[in-house]
Amino acid sequence: MMAHDAAALAAEATGFFGQAHLTRVFKSVVGVTPGAWMKSAGSP
């Protein structure tokens, strides 16, 4: 599964309208995008 697909599925499963909506909310709360957060956490 591609990361984009996983993000879209996660967004849908948690009640967001789509990946873009999840990304906007995540960034407003955490301060960085989910992708940047994953990179800083050392995720592959």
PDB file of N, CA, C and O in Angstrom:
ATOM      1  N   MET A   1       0.849  -1.184   0.000  1.00  0.00           N
ATOM      2  CA  MET A   1       0.000   0.000   0.000  1.00  0.00           C
ATOM      3  C   MET A   1       0.888   1.238   0.000  1.00  0.00           C
ATOM      4  O   MET A   1       1.882   1.299   0.723  1.00  0.00           O
ATOM      5  N   MET A   2       0.534   2.188  -0.788  1.00  0.00           N
ATOM      6  CA  MET A   2       1.304   3.427  -0.863  1.00  0.00           C
ATOM      7  C   MET A   2       0.930   4.337   0.299  1.00  0.00           C
ATOM      8  O   MET A   2      -0.171   4.239   0.842  1.00  0.00           O
ATOM      9  N   ALA A   3       1.838   5.213   0.676  1.00  0.00           N
ATOM     10  CA  ALA A   3       1.601   6.124   1.793  1.00  0.00           C
ATOM     11  C   ALA A   3       0.367   6.991   1.545  1.00  0.00           C
ATOM     12  O   ALA A   3      -0.405   7.258   2.466  1.00  0.00           O
ATOM     13  N   HIS A   4       0.184   7.431   0.297  1.00  0.00           N
ATOM     14  CA  HIS A   4      -0.980   8.256  -0.041  1.00  0.00           C
ATOM     15  C   HIS A   4      -2.268   7.489   0.244  1.00  0.00           C
ATOM     16  O   HIS A   4      -3.214   8.041   0.806  1.00  0.00           O
ATOM     17  N   ASP A   5      -2.299   6.222  -0.143  1.00  0.00           N
ATOM     18  CA  ASP A   5      -3.484   5.398   0.096  1.00  0.00           C
ATOM     19  C   ASP A   5      -3.738   5.236   1.584  1.00  0.00           C
ATOM     20  O   ASP A   5      -4.884   5.311   2.028  1.00  0.00           O
ATOM     21  N   ALA A   6      -2.684   5.016   2.361  1.00  0.00           N
ATOM     22  CA  ALA A   6      -2.819   4.849   3.803  1.00  0.00           C
ATOM     23  C   ALA A   6      -3.355   6.130   4.438  1.00  0.00           C
ATOM     24  O   ALA A   6      -4.216   6.078   5.316  1.00  0.00           O
ATOM     25  N   ALA A   7      -2.849   7.268   3.999  1.00  0.00           N
ATOM     26  CA  ALA A   7      -3.306   8.543   4.542  1.00  0.00           C
ATOM     27  C   ALA A   7      -4.776   8.786   4.207  1.00  0.00           C
ATOM     28  O   ALA A   7      -5.538   9.266   5.046  1.00  0.00           O
ATOM     29  N   ALA A   8      -5.165   8.457   2.993  1.00  0.00           N
ATOM     30  CA  ALA A   8      -6.567   8.633   2.596  1.00  0.00           C
ATOM     31  C   ALA A   8      -7.480   7.715   3.397  1.00  0.00           C
ATOM     32  O   ALA A   8      -8.562   8.122   3.819  1.00  0.00           O
ATOM     33  N   LEU A   9      -7.046   6.484   3.604  1.00  0.00           N
ATOM     34  CA  LEU A   9      -7.836   5.547   4.411  1.00  0.00           C
ATOM     35  C   LEU A   9      -7.927   6.003   5.860  1.00  0.00           C
ATOM     36  O   LEU A   9      -8.987   5.908   6.477  1.00  0.00           O
ATOM     37  N   ALA A  10      -6.821   6.497   6.404  1.00  0.00           N
ATOM     38  CA  ALA A  10      -6.823   6.995   7.782  1.00  0.00           C
ATOM     39  C   ALA A  10      -7.754   8.190   7.926  1.00  0.00           C
ATOM     40  O   ALA A  10      -8.480   8.305   8.914  1.00  0.00           O
ATOM     41  N   ALA A  11      -7.731   9.071   6.945  1.00  0.00           N
ATOM     42  CA  ALA A  11      -8.607  10.245   6.975  1.00  0.00           C
ATOM     43  C   ALA A  11     -10.070   9.822   6.975  1.00  0.00           C
ATOM     44  O   ALA A  11     -10.870  10.323   7.765  1.00  0.00           O
ATOM     45  N   GLU A  12     -10.408   8.907   6.095  1.00  0.00           N
ATOM     46  CA  GLU A  12     -11.789   8.428   6.007  1.00  0.00           C
ATOM     47  C   GLU A  12     -12.218   7.718   7.293  1.00  0.00           C
ATOM     48  O   GLU A  12     -13.331   7.919   7.779  1.00  0.00           O
ATOM     49  N   ALA A  13     -11.340   6.901   7.831  1.00  0.00           N
ATOM     50  CA  ALA A  13     -11.665   6.122   9.037  1.00  0.00           C
ATOM     51  C   ALA A  13     -11.848   6.997  10.268  1.00  0.00           C
ATOM     52  O   ALA A  13     -12.526   6.597  11.215  1.00  0.00           O
ATOM     53  N   THR A  14     -11.255   8.182  10.267  1.00  0.00           N
ATOM     54  CA  THR A  14     -11.343   9.063  11.428  1.00  0.00           C
ATOM     55  C   THR A  14     -12.328  10.210  11.242  1.00  0.00           C
ATOM     56  O   THR A  14     -12.376  11.127  12.062  1.00  0.00           O
ATOM     57  N   GLY A  15     -13.106  10.165  10.175  1.00  0.00           N
ATOM     58  CA  GLY A  15     -14.184  11.131  10.014  1.00  0.00           C
ATOM     59  C   GLY A  15     -13.853  12.392   9.243  1.00  0.00           C
ATOM     60  O   GLY A  15     -14.668  13.314   9.206  1.00  0.00           O
ATOM     61  N   PHE A  16     -12.683  12.463   8.627  1.00  0.00           N
ATOM     62  CA  PHE A  16     -12.345  13.620   7.809  1.00  0.00           C
ATOM     63  C   PHE A  16     -12.929  13.436   6.414  1.00  0.00           C
ATOM     64  O   PHE A  16     -13.217  12.316   5.993  1.00  0.00           O
ATOM     65  N   PHE A  17     -13.099  14.540   5.708  1.00  0.00           N
ATOM     66  CA  PHE A  17     -13.677  14.489   4.367  1.00  0.00           C
ATOM     67  C   PHE A  17     -12.689  13.963   3.344  1.00  0.00           C
ATOM     68  O   PHE A  17     -13.092  13.510   2.272  1.00  0.00           O
ATOM     69  N   GLY A  18     -11.423  14.014   3.651  1.00  0.00           N
ATOM     70  CA  GLY A  18     -10.392  13.526   2.741  1.00  0.00           C
ATOM     71  C   GLY A  18      -9.024  13.791   3.308  1.00  0.00           C
ATOM     72  O   GLY A  18      -8.877  14.354   4.393  1.00  0.00           O
ATOM     73  N   GLN A  19      -8.019  13.376   2.557  1.00  0.00           N
ATOM     74  CA  GLN A  19      -6.643  13.518   3.009  1.00  0.00           C
ATOM     75  C   GLN A  19      -6.264  14.990   3.190  1.00  0.00           C
ATOM     76  O   GLN A  19      -5.564  15.333   4.142  1.00  0.00           O
ATOM     77  N   ALA A  20      -6.713  15.849   2.300  1.00  0.00           N
ATOM     78  CA  ALA A  20      -6.373  17.271   2.403  1.00  0.00           C
ATOM     79  C   ALA A  20      -6.939  17.876   3.687  1.00  0.00           C
ATOM     80  O   ALA A  20      -6.276  18.675   4.348  1.00  0.00           O
ATOM     81  N   HIS A  21      -8.155  17.493   4.031  1.00  0.00           N
ATOM     82  CA  HIS A  21      -8.778  17.983   5.254  1.00  0.00           C
ATOM     83  C   HIS A  21      -7.994  17.513   6.479  1.00  0.00           C
ATOM     84  O   HIS A  21      -7.726  18.301   7.386  1.00  0.00           O
ATOM     85  N   LEU A  22      -7.632  16.243   6.506  1.00  0.00           N
ATOM     86  CA  LEU A  22      -6.826  15.696   7.599  1.00  0.00           C
ATOM     87  C   LEU A  22      -5.502  16.446   7.707  1.00  0.00           C
ATOM     88  O   LEU A  22      -5.078  16.803   8.806  1.00  0.00           O
ATOM     89  N   THR A  23      -4.850  16.686   6.573  1.00  0.00           N
ATOM     90  CA  THR A  23      -3.554  17.360   6.569  1.00  0.00           C
ATOM     91  C   THR A  23      -3.670  18.778   7.114  1.00  0.00           C
ATOM     92  O   THR A  23      -2.823  19.204   7.898  1.00  0.00           O
ATOM     93  N   ARG A  24      -4.707  19.519   6.714  1.00  0.00           N
ATOM     94  CA  ARG A  24      -4.906  20.892   7.207  1.00  0.00           C
ATOM     95  C   ARG A  24      -5.098  20.907   8.715  1.00  0.00           C
ATOM     96  O   ARG A  24      -4.492  21.722   9.409  1.00  0.00           O
ATOM     97  N   VAL A  25      -5.934  20.014   9.225  1.00  0.00           N
ATOM     98  CA  VAL A  25      -6.203  19.983  10.667  1.00  0.00           C
ATOM     99  C   VAL A  25      -4.953  19.542  11.429  1.00  0.00           C
ATOM    100  O   VAL A  25      -4.607  20.131  12.453  1.00  0.00           O
ATOM    101  N   PHE A  26      -4.283  18.514  10.934  1.00  0.00           N
ATOM    102  CA  PHE A  26      -3.060  18.023  11.575  1.00  0.00           C
ATOM    103  C   PHE A  26      -2.036  19.148  11.683  1.00  0.00           C
ATOM    104  O   PHE A  26      -1.449  19.361  12.743  1.00  0.00           O
ATOM    105  N   LYS A  27      -1.825  19.863  10.584  1.00  0.00           N
ATOM    106  CA  LYS A  27      -0.844  20.945  10.582  1.00  0.00           C
ATOM    107  C   LYS A  27      -1.246  22.069  11.531  1.00  0.00           C
ATOM    108  O   LYS A  27      -0.385  22.665  12.177  1.00  0.00           O
ATOM    109  N   SER A  28      -2.530  22.363  11.622  1.00  0.00           N
ATOM    110  CA  SER A  28      -2.966  23.434  12.524  1.00  0.00           C
ATOM    111  C   SER A  28      -2.777  23.044  13.989  1.00  0.00           C
ATOM    112  O   SER A  28      -2.580  23.915  14.836  1.00  0.00           O
ATOM    113  N   VAL A  29      -2.833  21.763  14.295  1.00  0.00           N
ATOM    114  CA  VAL A  29      -2.672  21.295  15.675  1.00  0.00           C
ATOM    115  C   VAL A  29      -1.203  21.037  16.018  1.00  0.00           C
ATOM    116  O   VAL A  29      -0.720  21.469  17.065  1.00  0.00           O
ATOM    117  N   VAL A  30      -0.498  20.332  15.131  1.00  0.00           N
ATOM    118  CA  VAL A  30       0.873  19.888  15.411  1.00  0.00           C
ATOM    119  C   VAL A  30       1.913  20.902  14.944  1.00  0.00           C
ATOM    120  O   VAL A  30       2.985  21.010  15.541  1.00  0.00           O
ATOM    121  N   GLY A  31       1.607  21.640  13.890  1.00  0.00           N
ATOM    122  CA  GLY A  31       2.520  22.644  13.386  1.00  0.00           C
ATOM    123  C   GLY A  31       3.288  22.232  12.146  1.00  0.00           C
ATOM    124  O   GLY A  31       3.951  23.062  11.525  1.00  0.00           O
ATOM    125  N   VAL A  32       3.209  20.965  11.777  1.00  0.00           N
ATOM    126  CA  VAL A  32       3.843  20.459  10.558  1.00  0.00           C
ATOM    127  C   VAL A  32       2.882  19.486   9.898  1.00  0.00           C
ATOM    128  O   VAL A  32       1.927  19.022  10.520  1.00  0.00           O
ATOM    129  N   THR A  33       3.141  19.181   8.630  1.00  0.00           N
ATOM    130  CA  THR A  33       2.288  18.227   7.926  1.00  0.00           C
ATOM    131  C   THR A  33       2.543  16.808   8.444  1.00  0.00           C
ATOM    132  O   THR A  33       3.586  16.556   9.047  1.00  0.00           O
ATOM    133  N   PRO A  34       1.617  15.888   8.221  1.00  0.00           N
ATOM    134  CA  PRO A  34       1.845  14.507   8.644  1.00  0.00           C
ATOM    135  C   PRO A  34       3.120  13.907   8.049  1.00  0.00           C
ATOM    136  O   PRO A  34       3.832  13.168   8.728  1.00  0.00           O
ATOM    137  N   GLY A  35       3.410  14.220   6.792  1.00  0.00           N
ATOM    138  CA  GLY A  35       4.615  13.700   6.159  1.00  0.00           C
ATOM    139  C   GLY A  35       5.880  14.208   6.829  1.00  0.00           C
ATOM    140  O   GLY A  35       6.813  13.439   7.063  1.00  0.00           O
ATOM    141  N   ALA A  36       5.918  15.493   7.139  1.00  0.00           N
ATOM    142  CA  ALA A  36       7.080  16.069   7.829  1.00  0.00           C
ATOM    143  C   ALA A  36       7.212  15.483   9.228  1.00  0.00           C
ATOM    144  O   ALA A  36       8.323  15.235   9.697  1.00  0.00           O
ATOM    145  N   TRP A  37       6.100  15.264   9.884  1.00  0.00           N
ATOM    146  CA  TRP A  37       6.126  14.672  11.219  1.00  0.00           C
ATOM    147  C   TRP A  37       6.668  13.244  11.170  1.00  0.00           C
ATOM    148  O   TRP A  37       7.460  12.847  12.024  1.00  0.00           O
ATOM    149  N   MET A  38       6.237  12.471  10.165  1.00  0.00           N
ATOM    150  CA  MET A  38       6.724  11.103  10.016  1.00  0.00           C
ATOM    151  C   MET A  38       8.232  11.099   9.767  1.00  0.00           C
ATOM    152  O   MET A  38       8.948  10.278  10.339  1.00  0.00           O
ATOM    153  N   LYS A  39       8.715  11.998   8.928  1.00  0.00           N
ATOM    154  CA  LYS A  39      10.153  12.061   8.651  1.00  0.00           C
ATOM    155  C   LYS A  39      10.936  12.415   9.908  1.00  0.00           C
ATOM    156  O   LYS A  39      11.989  11.832  10.166  1.00  0.00           O
ATOM    157  N   SER A  40      10.433  13.364  10.690  1.00  0.00           N
ATOM    158  CA  SER A  40      11.153  13.762  11.899  1.00  0.00           C
ATOM    159  C   SER A  40      11.112  12.680  12.973  1.00  0.00           C
ATOM    160  O   SER A  40      11.972  12.638  13.852  1.00  0.00           O
ATOM    161  N   ALA A  41      10.104  11.802  12.897  1.00  0.00           N
ATOM    162  CA  ALA A  41       9.992  10.707  13.860  1.00  0.00           C
ATOM    163  C   ALA A  41      10.861   9.520  13.461  1.00  0.00           C
ATOM    164  O   ALA A  41      10.968   8.545  14.205  1.00  0.00           O
ATOM    165  N   GLY A  42      11.480   9.605  12.288  1.00  0.00           N
ATOM    166  CA  GLY A  42      12.350   8.544  11.827  1.00  0.00           C
ATOM    167  C   GLY A  42      11.627   7.390  11.168  1.00  0.00           C
ATOM    168  O   GLY A  42      12.180   6.295  11.064  1.00  0.00           O
ATOM    169  N   SER A  43      10.417   7.610  10.727  1.00  0.00           N
ATOM    170  CA  SER A  43       9.656   6.568  10.052  1.00  0.00           C
ATOM    171  C   SER A  43      10.197   6.361   8.651  1.00  0.00           C
ATOM    172  O   SER A  43      10.629   7.316   8.004  1.00  0.00           O
ATOM    173  N   PRO A  44      10.178   5.107   8.168  1.00  0.00           N
ATOM    174  CA  PRO A  44      10.687   4.831   6.818  1.00  0.00           C
ATOM    175  C   PRO A  44       9.914   5.527   5.719  1.00  0.00           C
ATOM    176  O   PRO A  44      10.243   5.376   4.542  1.00  0.00           O
TER     177      PRO A  44
END
